[in-house]
Structure formats: C-alpha cells, structure tokens
Amino acid sequence: MATIDTNTAEHYNWGEDCDGWHLVRAPELSIIEERMPPGASEVRHYHAHARQFFYVLEGELHMEIDGDNHTLSTGQGIEIAPGQTHQAINRSGSPVRFLVTSQPSSHGDRILNPTC
C-alpha cells in the first residue's frame, strides 16, 4: 500500500475548469478530492444507488439538495441519500476544495435532472 495525495492520484477535469483526484476508486467506494474555482457549478443530478457525503476542506461550498439550500464552510459536511437531487455551486470569490465520498461508487449512476 502506498500513500496517496493530489500529486500522485489519478487526475481529471470536469465542468468549467474544475479538478478532481481519485483518492479511492473501487466499485464499492469512491473518494474524490475536488476543486472548484469561484462561480463554478456542477449539473443538477441525482444518483439511483450511491449515497454521498460532501466534506469541505477549504473554502465555502453551496449545496442545493431537493430544493433546499445549504452553505458549507471549512470543516463541515453534508450527506446526500440516493434519489436526492443535488447541485454543488461555488458562489464565493475563492476556490473551494472538498471531498466527495460515494458508496457504492457514483460512476455510471448519475441521472441528470435539470428542471428541479
């Protein structure tokens, strides 16, 4: 077993200039560190099977979950159950870094729901 961080993890880009690093990538569990610049957001969606937990490492993250708005600061997290429509948004003037834990992995389990 080797240690892992954003320098050694598999990296990918998503959305508008956002970054992701796969810290754990297995069918039964996914842990990703993500970075969103100011003004960036993900597409509103839900997962049929994956339960997720978003945890802010640095900055401020706005989460819309089933129409309810939550603002998470450094050291705060929120759980999202399967079937809950959600969208992460960085409304602050600084980048935000956060962890997304999914069980099972959310890859291939994302259902777009832009009208909610």
Biopython code that builds the backbone (N, CA, C, O; Angstrom):
import numpy as np
from Bio.PDB.StructureBuilder import StructureBuilder

atoms = [
    (1, "MET", "N", (0.817, -1.184, 0.000)),
    (1, "MET", "CA", (0.000, 0.000, 0.000)),
    (1, "MET", "C", (0.861, 1.248, 0.000)),
    (1, "MET", "O", (1.839, 1.341, 0.742)),
    (2, "ALA", "N", (0.501, 2.181, -0.816)),
    (2, "ALA", "CA", (1.236, 3.448, -0.905)),
    (2, "ALA", "C", (0.337, 4.589, -0.446)),
    (2, "ALA", "O", (-0.887, 4.514, -0.559)),
    (3, "THR", "N", (0.947, 5.627, 0.062)),
    (3, "THR", "CA", (0.166, 6.817, 0.407)),
    (3, "THR", "C", (-0.269, 7.503, -0.880)),
    (3, "THR", "O", (0.331, 7.309, -1.937)),
    (4, "ILE", "N", (-1.313, 8.301, -0.776)),
    (4, "ILE", "CA", (-1.847, 8.976, -1.963)),
    (4, "ILE", "C", (-2.191, 10.414, -1.603)),
    (4, "ILE", "O", (-2.613, 10.707, -0.484)),
    (5, "ASP", "N", (-2.004, 11.293, -2.560)),
    (5, "ASP", "CA", (-2.396, 12.694, -2.424)),
    (5, "ASP", "C", (-2.663, 13.231, -3.822)),
    (5, "ASP", "O", (-2.619, 12.470, -4.788)),
    (6, "THR", "N", (-2.938, 14.521, -3.950)),
    (6, "THR", "CA", (-3.280, 15.083, -5.258)),
    (6, "THR", "C", (-2.102, 15.083, -6.235)),
    (6, "THR", "O", (-2.297, 15.271, -7.436)),
    (7, "ASN", "N", (-0.898, 14.878, -5.738)),
    (7, "ASN", "CA", (0.260, 14.782, -6.638)),
    (7, "ASN", "C", (0.393, 13.396, -7.257)),
    (7, "ASN", "O", (0.975, 13.255, -8.332)),
    (8, "THR", "N", (-0.140, 12.371, -6.593)),
    (8, "THR", "CA", (0.022, 11.003, -7.074)),
    (8, "THR", "C", (-1.289, 10.370, -7.545)),
    (8, "THR", "O", (-1.257, 9.351, -8.235)),
    (9, "ALA", "N", (-2.435, 10.945, -7.191)),
    (9, "ALA", "CA", (-3.731, 10.386, -7.558)),
    (9, "ALA", "C", (-4.052, 10.637, -9.027)),
    (9, "ALA", "O", (-3.533, 11.570, -9.640)),
    (10, "GLU", "N", (-4.914, 9.789, -9.579)),
    (10, "GLU", "CA", (-5.413, 9.985, -10.946)),
    (10, "GLU", "C", (-6.216, 11.280, -10.986)),
    (10, "GLU", "O", (-7.141, 11.458, -10.193)),
    (11, "HIS", "N", (-5.874, 12.181, -11.897)),
    (11, "HIS", "CA", (-6.496, 13.495, -12.009)),
    (11, "HIS", "C", (-7.424, 13.535, -13.217)),
    (11, "HIS", "O", (-7.183, 12.856, -14.215)),
    (12, "TYR", "N", (-8.481, 14.330, -13.124)),
    (12, "TYR", "CA", (-9.350, 14.591, -14.267)),
    (12, "TYR", "C", (-9.925, 15.996, -14.140)),
    (12, "TYR", "O", (-9.987, 16.557, -13.046)),
    (13, "ASN", "N", (-10.344, 16.553, -15.266)),
    (13, "ASN", "CA", (-11.016, 17.857, -15.300)),
    (13, "ASN", "C", (-12.494, 17.637, -15.541)),
    (13, "ASN", "O", (-12.886, 16.698, -16.234)),
    (14, "TRP", "N", (-13.306, 18.497, -14.974)),
    (14, "TRP", "CA", (-14.747, 18.418, -15.217)),
    (14, "TRP", "C", (-15.331, 19.826, -15.174)),
    (14, "TRP", "O", (-14.724, 20.751, -14.634)),
    (15, "GLY", "N", (-16.509, 19.969, -15.746)),
    (15, "GLY", "CA", (-17.208, 21.252, -15.730)),
    (15, "GLY", "C", (-16.359, 22.379, -16.284)),
    (15, "GLY", "O", (-15.598, 22.206, -17.236)),
    (16, "GLU", "N", (-16.511, 23.537, -15.664)),
    (16, "GLU", "CA", (-15.808, 24.741, -16.096)),
    (16, "GLU", "C", (-14.545, 24.923, -15.263)),
    (16, "GLU", "O", (-14.573, 25.603, -14.237)),
    (17, "ASP", "N", (-13.456, 24.334, -15.687)),
    (17, "ASP", "CA", (-12.159, 24.495, -15.034)),
    (17, "ASP", "C", (-12.104, 23.910, -13.626)),
    (17, "ASP", "O", (-11.398, 24.436, -12.766)),
    (18, "CYS", "N", (-12.843, 22.828, -13.384)),
    (18, "CYS", "CA", (-12.819, 22.145, -12.099)),
    (18, "CYS", "C", (-11.878, 20.948, -12.178)),
    (18, "CYS", "O", (-11.646, 20.401, -13.256)),
    (19, "ASP", "N", (-11.340, 20.545, -11.029)),
    (19, "ASP", "CA", (-10.407, 19.425, -10.954)),
    (19, "ASP", "C", (-10.937, 18.364, -10.016)),
    (19, "ASP", "O", (-11.653, 18.662, -9.060)),
    (20, "GLY", "N", (-10.577, 17.117, -10.299)),
    (20, "GLY", "CA", (-10.892, 16.004, -9.413)),
    (20, "GLY", "C", (-9.711, 15.057, -9.334)),
    (20, "GLY", "O", (-8.989, 14.865, -10.312)),
    (21, "TRP", "N", (-9.520, 14.467, -8.164)),
    (21, "TRP", "CA", (-8.458, 13.475, -7.954)),
    (21, "TRP", "C", (-9.078, 12.252, -7.294)),
    (21, "TRP", "O", (-9.694, 12.362, -6.235)),
    (22, "HIS", "N", (-8.918, 11.083, -7.918)),
    (22, "HIS", "CA", (-9.429, 9.827, -7.361)),
    (22, "HIS", "C", (-8.495, 9.357, -6.255)),
    (22, "HIS", "O", (-7.405, 8.859, -6.535)),
    (23, "LEU", "N", (-8.910, 9.508, -5.012)),
    (23, "LEU", "CA", (-8.115, 9.046, -3.880)),
    (23, "LEU", "C", (-8.377, 7.569, -3.598)),
    (23, "LEU", "O", (-7.462, 6.822, -3.252)),
    (24, "VAL", "N", (-9.643, 7.154, -3.750)),
    (24, "VAL", "CA", (-10.036, 5.739, -3.694)),
    (24, "VAL", "C", (-10.993, 5.531, -4.844)),
    (24, "VAL", "O", (-11.972, 6.264, -4.988)),
    (25, "ARG", "N", (-10.712, 4.527, -5.670)),
    (25, "ARG", "CA", (-11.579, 4.268, -6.826)),
    (25, "ARG", "C", (-11.844, 2.772, -6.913)),
    (25, "ARG", "O", (-11.049, 2.013, -7.468)),
    (26, "ALA", "N", (-12.979, 2.365, -6.353)),
    (26, "ALA", "CA", (-13.383, 0.961, -6.344)),
    (26, "ALA", "C", (-14.896, 0.913, -6.562)),
    (26, "ALA", "O", (-15.585, 1.892, -6.273)),
    (27, "PRO", "N", (-15.423, -0.196, -7.061)),
    (27, "PRO", "CA", (-16.872, -0.272, -7.296)),
    (27, "PRO", "C", (-17.700, -0.028, -6.038)),
    (27, "PRO", "O", (-18.791, 0.537, -6.115)),
    (28, "GLU", "N", (-17.190, -0.452, -4.875)),
    (28, "GLU", "CA", (-17.965, -0.322, -3.650)),
    (28, "GLU", "C", (-17.735, 0.995, -2.896)),
    (28, "GLU", "O", (-18.477, 1.319, -1.969)),
    (29, "LEU", "N", (-16.698, 1.755, -3.299)),
    (29, "LEU", "CA", (-16.390, 3.001, -2.593)),
    (29, "LEU", "C", (-15.582, 3.933, -3.494)),
    (29, "LEU", "O", (-14.651, 3.508, -4.179)),
    (30, "SER", "N", (-15.955, 5.201, -3.479)),
    (30, "SER", "CA", (-15.212, 6.225, -4.216)),
    (30, "SER", "C", (-14.974, 7.406, -3.283)),
    (30, "SER", "O", (-15.896, 7.893, -2.629)),
    (31, "ILE", "N", (-13.708, 7.863, -3.233)),
    (31, "ILE", "CA", (-13.379, 9.084, -2.502)),
    (31, "ILE", "C", (-12.608, 9.979, -3.457)),
    (31, "ILE", "O", (-11.550, 9.603, -3.963)),
    (32, "ILE", "N", (-13.146, 11.160, -3.696)),
    (32, "ILE", "CA", (-12.571, 12.100, -4.657)),
    (32, "ILE", "C", (-12.337, 13.434, -3.968)),
    (32, "ILE", "O", (-13.206, 13.926, -3.248)),
    (33, "GLU", "N", (-11.169, 14.019, -4.186)),
    (33, "GLU", "CA", (-10.949, 15.401, -3.781)),
    (33, "GLU", "C", (-11.243, 16.256, -5.008)),
    (33, "GLU", "O", (-10.767, 15.967, -6.106)),
    (34, "GLU", "N", (-12.023, 17.299, -4.814)),
    (34, "GLU", "CA", (-12.377, 18.174, -5.927)),
    (34, "GLU", "C", (-12.029, 19.615, -5.592)),
    (34, "GLU", "O", (-11.988, 20.016, -4.429)),
    (35, "ARG", "N", (-11.778, 20.385, -6.657)),
    (35, "ARG", "CA", (-11.514, 21.812, -6.540)),
    (35, "ARG", "C", (-12.388, 22.530, -7.545)),
    (35, "ARG", "O", (-12.405, 22.185, -8.726)),
    (36, "MET", "N", (-13.128, 23.550, -7.064)),
    (36, "MET", "CA", (-13.986, 24.356, -7.924)),
    (36, "MET", "C", (-13.555, 25.810, -7.805)),
    (36, "MET", "O", (-13.448, 26.334, -6.696)),
    (37, "PRO", "N", (-13.306, 26.468, -8.932)),
    (37, "PRO", "CA", (-12.983, 27.900, -8.879)),
    (37, "PRO", "C", (-14.242, 28.719, -8.583)),
    (37, "PRO", "O", (-15.354, 28.197, -8.665)),
    (38, "PRO", "N", (-14.072, 29.994, -8.242)),
    (38, "PRO", "CA", (-15.232, 30.859, -7.993)),
    (38, "PRO", "C", (-16.197, 30.860, -9.180)),
    (38, "PRO", "O", (-15.777, 30.935, -10.335)),
    (39, "GLY", "N", (-17.485, 30.776, -8.881)),
    (39, "GLY", "CA", (-18.509, 30.832, -9.922)),
    (39, "GLY", "C", (-18.813, 29.515, -10.609)),
    (39, "GLY", "O", (-19.749, 29.447, -11.406)),
    (40, "ALA", "N", (-18.052, 28.466, -10.325)),
    (40, "ALA", "CA", (-18.263, 27.166, -10.981)),
    (40, "ALA", "C", (-19.403, 26.405, -10.309)),
    (40, "ALA", "O", (-19.726, 26.636, -9.144)),
    (41, "SER", "N", (-20.003, 25.492, -11.072)),
    (41, "SER", "CA", (-21.051, 24.632, -10.518)),
    (41, "SER", "C", (-21.087, 23.330, -11.301)),
    (41, "SER", "O", (-20.599, 23.240, -12.427)),
    (42, "GLU", "N", (-21.681, 22.327, -10.670)),
    (42, "GLU", "CA", (-21.906, 21.079, -11.372)),
    (42, "GLU", "C", (-23.338, 21.065, -11.880)),
    (42, "GLU", "O", (-24.135, 21.923, -11.501)),
    (43, "VAL", "N", (-23.671, 20.122, -12.714)),
    (43, "VAL", "CA", (-25.018, 19.984, -13.255)),
    (43, "VAL", "C", (-25.909, 19.341, -12.188)),
    (43, "VAL", "O", (-25.501, 18.387, -11.525)),
    (44, "ARG", "N", (-27.111, 19.863, -12.029)),
    (44, "ARG", "CA", (-28.067, 19.277, -11.078)),
    (44, "ARG", "C", (-28.353, 17.834, -11.498)),
    (44, "ARG", "O", (-28.611, 17.558, -12.670)),
    (45, "HIS", "N", (-28.304, 16.915, -10.521)),
    (45, "HIS", "CA", (-28.478, 15.499, -10.821)),
    (45, "HIS", "C", (-28.828, 14.733, -9.546)),
    (45, "HIS", "O", (-28.895, 15.307, -8.459)),
    (46, "TYR", "N", (-29.051, 13.427, -9.698)),
    (46, "TYR", "CA", (-29.211, 12.549, -8.546)),
    (46, "TYR", "C", (-28.602, 11.202, -8.877)),
    (46, "TYR", "O", (-28.240, 10.939, -10.024)),
    (47, "HIS", "N", (-28.490, 10.356, -7.878)),
    (47, "HIS", "CA", (-27.943, 9.008, -8.050)),
    (47, "HIS", "C", (-28.999, 8.012, -7.587)),
    (47, "HIS", "O", (-29.620, 8.197, -6.540)),
    (48, "ALA", "N", (-29.198, 6.962, -8.365)),
    (48, "ALA", "CA", (-30.189, 5.946, -8.018)),
    (48, "ALA", "C", (-29.713, 5.077, -6.858)),
    (48, "ALA", "O", (-30.524, 4.629, -6.049)),
    (49, "HIS", "N", (-28.402, 4.834, -6.770)),
    (49, "HIS", "CA", (-27.878, 3.889, -5.780)),
    (49, "HIS", "C", (-26.878, 4.493, -4.802)),
    (49, "HIS", "O", (-26.841, 4.093, -3.638)),
    (50, "ALA", "N", (-26.077, 5.438, -5.244)),
    (50, "ALA", "CA", (-24.976, 5.945, -4.424)),
    (50, "ALA", "C", (-25.461, 6.897, -3.333)),
    (50, "ALA", "O", (-26.263, 7.798, -3.582)),
    (51, "ARG", "N", (-24.963, 6.680, -2.134)),
    (51, "ARG", "CA", (-25.097, 7.622, -1.026)),
    (51, "ARG", "C", (-23.798, 8.420, -1.002)),
    (51, "ARG", "O", (-22.716, 7.842, -1.105)),
    (52, "GLN", "N", (-23.893, 9.742, -0.868)),
    (52, "GLN", "CA", (-22.697, 10.577, -0.923)),
    (52, "GLN", "C", (-22.560, 11.426, 0.332)),
    (52, "GLN", "O", (-23.536, 11.729, 1.019)),
    (53, "PHE", "N", (-21.312, 11.800, 0.605)),
    (53, "PHE", "CA", (-21.011, 12.728, 1.683)),
    (53, "PHE", "C", (-20.009, 13.736, 1.162)),
    (53, "PHE", "O", (-18.912, 13.367, 0.741)),
    (54, "PHE", "N", (-20.379, 15.017, 1.187)),
    (54, "PHE", "CA", (-19.512, 16.117, 0.763)),
    (54, "PHE", "C", (-18.917, 16.739, 2.017)),
    (54, "PHE", "O", (-19.648, 17.054, 2.956)),
    (55, "TYR", "N", (-17.597, 16.919, 2.045)),
    (55, "TYR", "CA", (-16.901, 17.486, 3.198)),
    (55, "TYR", "C", (-15.935, 18.567, 2.726)),
    (55, "TYR", "O", (-15.047, 18.293, 1.918)),
    (56, "VAL", "N", (-16.098, 19.792, 3.222)),
    (56, "VAL", "CA", (-15.298, 20.928, 2.765)),
    (56, "VAL", "C", (-13.953, 20.943, 3.485)),
    (56, "VAL", "O", (-13.887, 20.962, 4.714)),
    (57, "LEU", "N", (-12.878, 20.934, 2.686)),
    (57, "LEU", "CA", (-11.516, 21.021, 3.208)),
    (57, "LEU", "C", (-11.051, 22.464, 3.339)),
    (57, "LEU", "O", (-10.333, 22.824, 4.273)),
    (58, "GLU", "N", (-11.480, 23.289, 2.372)),
    (58, "GLU", "CA", (-11.045, 24.687, 2.342)),
    (58, "GLU", "C", (-12.041, 25.502, 1.534)),
    (58, "GLU", "O", (-12.402, 25.115, 0.422)),
    (59, "GLY", "N", (-12.486, 26.617, 2.078)),
    (59, "GLY", "CA", (-13.393, 27.498, 1.353)),
    (59, "GLY", "C", (-14.839, 27.304, 1.770)),
    (59, "GLY", "O", (-15.131, 26.851, 2.876)),
    (60, "GLU", "N", (-15.743, 27.658, 0.852)),
    (60, "GLU", "CA", (-17.175, 27.608, 1.115)),
    (60, "GLU", "C", (-17.880, 26.987, -0.081)),
    (60, "GLU", "O", (-17.638, 27.378, -1.222)),
    (61, "LEU", "N", (-18.749, 26.022, 0.178)),
    (61, "LEU", "CA", (-19.470, 25.308, -0.879)),
    (61, "LEU", "C", (-20.961, 25.443, -0.642)),
    (61, "LEU", "O", (-21.448, 25.193, 0.460)),
    (62, "HIS", "N", (-21.678, 25.837, -1.673)),
    (62, "HIS", "CA", (-23.134, 25.930, -1.625)),
    (62, "HIS", "C", (-23.694, 24.639, -2.196)),
    (62, "HIS", "O", (-23.335, 24.251, -3.307)),
    (63, "MET", "N", (-24.568, 23.966, -1.456)),
    (63, "MET", "CA", (-25.217, 22.743, -1.922)),
    (63, "MET", "C", (-26.714, 22.957, -1.963)),
    (63, "MET", "O", (-27.334, 23.364, -0.980)),
    (64, "GLU", "N", (-27.285, 22.670, -3.130)),
    (64, "GLU", "CA", (-28.734, 22.659, -3.263)),
    (64, "GLU", "C", (-29.155, 21.203, -3.257)),
    (64, "GLU", "O", (-28.716, 20.429, -4.108)),
    (65, "ILE", "N", (-30.002, 20.814, -2.308)),
    (65, "ILE", "CA", (-30.439, 19.425, -2.177)),
    (65, "ILE", "C", (-31.961, 19.404, -2.118)),
    (65, "ILE", "O", (-32.564, 19.921, -1.177)),
    (66, "ASP", "N", (-32.571, 18.804, -3.126)),
    (66, "ASP", "CA", (-34.035, 18.741, -3.218)),
    (66, "ASP", "C", (-34.679, 20.107, -2.988)),
    (66, "ASP", "O", (-35.712, 20.205, -2.326)),
    (67, "GLY", "N", (-34.074, 21.149, -3.529)),
    (67, "GLY", "CA", (-34.630, 22.495, -3.445)),
    (67, "GLY", "C", (-34.258, 23.261, -2.184)),
    (67, "GLY", "O", (-34.558, 24.450, -2.073)),
    (68, "ASP", "N", (-33.604, 22.593, -1.226)),
    (68, "ASP", "CA", (-33.147, 23.279, -0.005)),
    (68, "ASP", "C", (-31.704, 23.716, -0.200)),
    (68, "ASP", "O", (-30.901, 22.988, -0.784)),
    (69, "ASN", "N", (-31.376, 24.911, 0.293)),
    (69, "ASN", "CA", (-30.034, 25.471, 0.138)),
    (69, "ASN", "C", (-29.232, 25.338, 1.423)),
    (69, "ASN", "O", (-29.724, 25.626, 2.514)),
    (70, "HIS", "N", (-27.981, 24.895, 1.272)),
    (70, "HIS", "CA", (-27.066, 24.706, 2.399)),
    (70, "HIS", "C", (-25.731, 25.334, 2.031)),
    (70, "HIS", "O", (-25.236, 25.134, 0.921)),
    (71, "THR", "N", (-25.147, 26.085, 2.946)),
    (71, "THR", "CA", (-23.814, 26.636, 2.743)),
    (71, "THR", "C", (-22.874, 25.958, 3.721)),
    (71, "THR", "O", (-23.053, 26.050, 4.935)),
    (72, "LEU", "N", (-21.863, 25.270, 3.179)),
    (72, "LEU", "CA", (-20.893, 24.538, 3.985)),
    (72, "LEU", "C", (-19.579, 25.304, 4.022)),
    (72, "LEU", "O", (-19.075, 25.737, 2.986)),
    (73, "SER", "N", (-19.036, 25.468, 5.202)),
    (73, "SER", "CA", (-17.739, 26.106, 5.388)),
    (73, "SER", "C", (-16.694, 25.043, 5.698)),
    (73, "SER", "O", (-17.030, 23.873, 5.880)),
    (74, "THR", "N", (-15.434, 25.445, 5.758)),
    (74, "THR", "CA", (-14.341, 24.536, 6.078)),
    (74, "THR", "C", (-14.676, 23.733, 7.332)),
    (74, "THR", "O", (-15.075, 24.285, 8.357)),
    (75, "GLY", "N", (-14.504, 22.417, 7.223)),
    (75, "GLY", "CA", (-14.764, 21.534, 8.345)),
    (75, "GLY", "C", (-16.197, 21.066, 8.470)),
    (75, "GLY", "O", (-16.537, 20.381, 9.435)),
    (76, "GLN", "N", (-17.054, 21.423, 7.510)),
    (76, "GLN", "CA", (-18.446, 20.994, 7.539)),
    (76, "GLN", "C", (-18.735, 20.052, 6.378)),
    (76, "GLN", "O", (-18.091, 20.124, 5.332)),
    (77, "GLY", "N", (-19.719, 19.160, 6.576)),
    (77, "GLY", "CA", (-20.104, 18.222, 5.542)),
    (77, "GLY", "C", (-21.601, 18.013, 5.531)),
    (77, "GLY", "O", (-22.315, 18.455, 6.430)),
    (78, "ILE", "N", (-22.071, 17.318, 4.482)),
    (78, "ILE", "CA", (-23.497, 17.017, 4.369)),
    (78, "ILE", "C", (-23.665, 15.700, 3.617)),
    (78, "ILE", "O", (-22.953, 15.423, 2.652)),
    (79, "GLU", "N", (-24.613, 14.902, 4.074)),
    (79, "GLU", "CA", (-24.915, 13.608, 3.458)),
    (79, "GLU", "C", (-26.049, 13.765, 2.454)),
    (79, "GLU", "O", (-26.994, 14.522, 2.673)),
    (80, "ILE", "N", (-25.934, 13.033, 1.350)),
    (80, "ILE", "CA", (-26.966, 13.050, 0.316)),
    (80, "ILE", "C", (-27.378, 11.612, 0.056)),
    (80, "ILE", "O", (-26.558, 10.781, -0.334)),
    (81, "ALA", "N", (-28.642, 11.327, 0.274)),
    (81, "ALA", "CA", (-29.166, 9.978, 0.101)),
    (81, "ALA", "C", (-29.421, 9.682, -1.374)),
    (81, "ALA", "O", (-29.588, 10.609, -2.167)),
    (82, "PRO", "N", (-29.452, 8.407, -1.752)),
    (82, "PRO", "CA", (-29.818, 8.059, -3.124)),
    (82, "PRO", "C", (-31.178, 8.668, -3.472)),
    (82, "PRO", "O", (-32.093, 8.663, -2.648)),
    (83, "GLY", "N", (-31.307, 9.183, -4.675)),
    (83, "GLY", "CA", (-32.560, 9.774, -5.135)),
    (83, "GLY", "C", (-32.712, 11.256, -4.843)),
    (83, "GLY", "O", (-33.615, 11.893, -5.387)),
    (84, "GLN", "N", (-31.856, 11.826, -3.999)),
    (84, "GLN", "CA", (-31.951, 13.259, -3.708)),
    (84, "GLN", "C", (-31.267, 14.058, -4.818)),
    (84, "GLN", "O", (-30.090, 13.846, -5.109)),
    (85, "THR", "N", (-32.005, 14.968, -5.426)),
    (85, "THR", "CA", (-31.454, 15.844, -6.447)),
    (85, "THR", "C", (-30.524, 16.843, -5.776)),
    (85, "THR", "O", (-30.865, 17.427, -4.747)),
    (86, "HIS", "N", (-29.345, 17.035, -6.363)),
    (86, "HIS", "CA", (-28.385, 17.953, -5.751)),
    (86, "HIS", "C", (-27.507, 18.627, -6.791)),
    (86, "HIS", "O", (-27.374, 18.171, -7.926)),
    (87, "GLN", "N", (-26.905, 19.750, -6.349)),
    (87, "GLN", "CA", (-26.011, 20.527, -7.198)),
    (87, "GLN", "C", (-25.034, 21.268, -6.292)),
    (87, "GLN", "O", (-25.443, 21.955, -5.356)),
    (88, "ALA", "N", (-23.740, 21.124, -6.576)),
    (88, "ALA", "CA", (-22.697, 21.854, -5.853)),
    (88, "ALA", "C", (-22.374, 23.118, -6.634)),
    (88, "ALA", "O", (-22.226, 23.087, -7.856)),
    (89, "ILE", "N", (-22.267, 24.241, -5.910)),
    (89, "ILE", "CA", (-22.017, 25.539, -6.535)),
    (89, "ILE", "C", (-21.011, 26.301, -5.677)),
    (89, "ILE", "O", (-21.112, 26.318, -4.451)),
    (90, "ASN", "N", (-20.043, 26.927, -6.336)),
    (90, "ASN", "CA", (-19.127, 27.803, -5.610)),
    (90, "ASN", "C", (-19.563, 29.237, -5.860)),
    (90, "ASN", "O", (-19.260, 29.809, -6.907)),
    (91, "ARG", "N", (-20.265, 29.811, -4.913)),
    (91, "ARG", "CA", (-20.741, 31.193, -5.027)),
    (91, "ARG", "C", (-19.777, 32.179, -4.386)),
    (91, "ARG", "O", (-20.037, 33.382, -4.386)),
    (92, "SER", "N", (-18.677, 31.695, -3.843)),
    (92, "SER", "CA", (-17.731, 32.572, -3.161)),
    (92, "SER", "C", (-16.740, 33.162, -4.161)),
    (92, "SER", "O", (-16.770, 32.830, -5.346)),
    (93, "GLY", "N", (-15.886, 34.017, -3.685)),
    (93, "GLY", "CA", (-14.863, 34.642, -4.519)),
    (93, "GLY", "C", (-13.538, 33.911, -4.486)),
    (93, "GLY", "O", (-12.549, 34.405, -5.028)),
    (94, "SER", "N", (-13.496, 32.727, -3.854)),
    (94, "SER", "CA", (-12.263, 31.943, -3.740)),
    (94, "SER", "C", (-12.528, 30.503, -4.152)),
    (94, "SER", "O", (-13.672, 30.050, -4.103)),
    (95, "PRO", "N", (-11.493, 29.778, -4.555)),
    (95, "PRO", "CA", (-11.673, 28.352, -4.859)),
    (95, "PRO", "C", (-12.137, 27.598, -3.615)),
    (95, "PRO", "O", (-11.867, 28.015, -2.489)),
    (96, "VAL", "N", (-12.829, 26.494, -3.828)),
    (96, "VAL", "CA", (-13.238, 25.614, -2.742)),
    (96, "VAL", "C", (-12.675, 24.217, -3.023)),
    (96, "VAL", "O", (-12.696, 23.740, -4.158)),
    (97, "ARG", "N", (-12.176, 23.578, -1.972)),
    (97, "ARG", "CA", (-11.686, 22.195, -2.064)),
    (97, "ARG", "C", (-12.533, 21.344, -1.134)),
    (97, "ARG", "O", (-12.797, 21.726, 0.006)),
    (98, "PHE", "N", (-12.958, 20.180, -1.630)),
    (98, "PHE", "CA", (-13.818, 19.325, -0.820)),
    (98, "PHE", "C", (-13.638, 17.868, -1.210)),
    (98, "PHE", "O", (-13.141, 17.553, -2.291)),
    (99, "LEU", "N", (-14.052, 16.984, -0.304)),
    (99, "LEU", "CA", (-14.048, 15.548, -0.555)),
    (99, "LEU", "C", (-15.464, 15.111, -0.883)),
    (99, "LEU", "O", (-16.429, 15.596, -0.291)),
    (100, "VAL", "N", (-15.582, 14.182, -1.839)),
    (100, "VAL", "CA", (-16.860, 13.545, -2.140)),
    (100, "VAL", "C", (-16.665, 12.045, -1.951)),
    (100, "VAL", "O", (-15.917, 11.403, -2.688)),
    (101, "THR", "N", (-17.351, 11.500, -0.950)),
    (101, "THR", "CA", (-17.313, 10.069, -0.691)),
    (101, "THR", "C", (-18.615, 9.476, -1.200)),
    (101, "THR", "O", (-19.692, 9.972, -0.870)),
    (102, "SER", "N", (-18.528, 8.413, -2.006)),
    (102, "SER", "CA", (-19.719, 7.775, -2.570)),
    (102, "SER", "C", (-19.670, 6.280, -2.287)),
    (102, "SER", "O", (-18.641, 5.632, -2.484)),
    (103, "GLN", "N", (-20.793, 5.741, -1.824)),
    (103, "GLN", "CA", (-20.883, 4.314, -1.551)),
    (103, "GLN", "C", (-22.250, 3.806, -1.998)),
    (103, "GLN", "O", (-23.262, 4.243, -1.449)),
    (104, "PRO", "N", (-22.320, 2.886, -2.987)),
    (104, "PRO", "CA", (-21.197, 2.470, -3.829)),
    (104, "PRO", "C", (-20.751, 3.626, -4.718)),
    (104, "PRO", "O", (-21.310, 4.720, -4.655)),
    (105, "SER", "N", (-19.759, 3.378, -5.529)),
    (105, "SER", "CA", (-19.247, 4.411, -6.432)),
    (105, "SER", "C", (-20.389, 5.012, -7.246)),
    (105, "SER", "O", (-21.301, 4.302, -7.668)),
    (106, "SER", "N", (-20.332, 6.315, -7.461)),
    (106, "SER", "CA", (-21.385, 7.007, -8.219)),
    (106, "SER", "C", (-21.151, 6.981, -9.720)),
    (106, "SER", "O", (-22.010, 7.430, -10.479)),
    (107, "HIS", "N", (-20.010, 6.466, -10.170)),
    (107, "HIS", "CA", (-19.703, 6.437, -11.598)),
    (107, "HIS", "C", (-20.702, 5.522, -12.322)),
    (107, "HIS", "O", (-20.872, 4.358, -11.960)),
    (108, "GLY", "N", (-21.351, 6.070, -13.343)),
    (108, "GLY", "CA", (-22.372, 5.338, -14.087)),
    (108, "GLY", "C", (-23.735, 5.372, -13.411)),
    (108, "GLY", "O", (-24.670, 4.734, -13.895)),
    (109, "ASP", "N", (-23.873, 6.100, -12.307)),
    (109, "ASP", "CA", (-25.110, 6.156, -11.539)),
    (109, "ASP", "C", (-25.645, 7.589, -11.463)),
    (109, "ASP", "O", (-26.419, 7.915, -10.563)),
    (110, "ARG", "N", (-25.246, 8.424, -12.380)),
    (110, "ARG", "CA", (-25.635, 9.838, -12.367)),
    (110, "ARG", "C", (-26.791, 10.053, -13.333)),
    (110, "ARG", "O", (-26.694, 9.721, -14.515)),
    (111, "ILE", "N", (-27.888, 10.614, -12.820)),
    (111, "ILE", "CA", (-29.091, 10.850, -13.617)),
    (111, "ILE", "C", (-29.337, 12.362, -13.610)),
    (111, "ILE", "O", (-29.588, 12.957, -12.562)),
    (112, "LEU", "N", (-29.260, 12.972, -14.799)),
    (112, "LEU", "CA", (-29.446, 14.422, -14.908)),
    (112, "LEU", "C", (-30.892, 14.787, -14.636)),
    (112, "LEU", "O", (-31.817, 14.088, -15.050)),
    (113, "ASN", "N", (-31.069, 15.898, -13.930)),
    (113, "ASN", "CA", (-32.394, 16.358, -13.547)),
    (113, "ASN", "C", (-32.396, 17.895, -13.542)),
    (113, "ASN", "O", (-32.558, 18.508, -12.486)),
    (114, "PRO", "N", (-32.217, 18.514, -14.707)),
    (114, "PRO", "CA", (-32.027, 19.961, -14.738)),
    (114, "PRO", "C", (-33.259, 20.792, -14.427)),
    (114, "PRO", "O", (-33.125, 22.000, -14.235)),
    (115, "THR", "N", (-34.439, 20.218, -14.367)),
    (115, "THR", "CA", (-35.646, 21.021, -14.187)),
    (115, "THR", "C", (-36.063, 21.170, -12.735)),
    (115, "THR", "O", (-37.023, 21.889, -12.456)),
    (116, "CYS", "N", (-35.389, 20.527, -11.807)),
    (116, "CYS", "CA", (-35.787, 20.612, -10.381)),
    (116, "CYS", "C", (-35.339, 21.911, -9.770)),
    (116, "CYS", "O", (-35.584, 22.154, -8.588)),
]
sb = StructureBuilder()
sb.init_structure("model")
sb.init_model(0)
sb.init_chain("A")
sb.init_seg("    ")
for serial, (resi, resn, name, xyz) in enumerate(atoms, 1):
    if name == "N":
        sb.init_residue(resn, " ", resi, " ")
    sb.init_atom(name, np.array(xyz, "f"), 0.0, 1.0, " ", f" {name:<3s}", serial, name[0])
structure = sb.get_structure()
